[in-house]
Amino acid sequence: MKHLLSLEGKIAMVTGASSGLGENFAKTLARHGAKVVVTARRIDRLEGVVAAIKSAGGEATAIAMDVTDAQSVKDGFKAAEAAFGPMDIVVANAGVGPRGTSLDMTPDDWTGVIDANLNGVWYTLQEAARRMIATKVKGSIVTTASIMALRGRAGAPAYAASKAAVAHLTKVAALEFAANGIRVNALAPGYFETDLNRALLHSEKGKALVEGIPMKRTGQYSELDGALLLLASDAGSFMTGTVIPVDGGHLVNSL
């Protein structure tokens, strides 16, 4: 199993890697042997991530990339290949959190969420697949969905809609690219404390929400490592089009 989970010789890209889940994904992939390209809109926010990976004996480089801009994504992949070579693993993780209810969201609020969470994943996935096909890489693309892709919560219409679209896009892309040996799967995290949800989780409303999780707690970042490595490595070589919840049982809680 250790051999199956090894990423030695692999090159990976993680979008939205400056903090939170993306930072952890990048460090996990590097710890298991991959050379990692970390991306975010602001390259200065990636310096600490690269330094941490290098200090642990890994290899990493940072590239500025705005996933809401298709040209920026193309340029980012070009720079990544120039640095390390063709990508074997791409984790399309960049995104934003909820920005209001159905009644109080502005058109700009809605568009901002959809641009980052759905369009950004699409631009990343499309460019990754095009380059994997061109270089004949039988790669793995992992998207970040959410448990809200599978079960809704009031107060987050754009976020839930965008993540549901990501989950379905993942399945369709898996069908389209399977013949090329490219696997496309999604992680659907439950509640993990990040910069996007920290204020909510520490509020009274957030504490009540956590009480609704069967395991009565939020997840630790390390508890996503197994699912990520399964999808990124040869351990998941016959898996494509899957959406894997990692949520402490939240989705199966009693109604």
Secondary structure, DSSP 8 states (H G I E B T S, - for coil): -TTTT--TT-EEEEES-SSHHHHHHHHHHHHTT-EEEEEES-GGGGHHHHHHHHHTT--EEEEE--TT-HHHHHHHHHHHHHHH-S-SEEEE---------TTT--HHHHHHHHIIIIIHHHHHHHHHHHHHHHTT---EEEEE--GGGTS--TT-HHHHHHHHHHHHHHHHHHHHHGGGT-EEEEEEE--B--TTTHHHHTSHHHHHHHHTSTTSS-B-GGGGHHHHHHHHSGGGTT--S-EEEESTTGGGS--
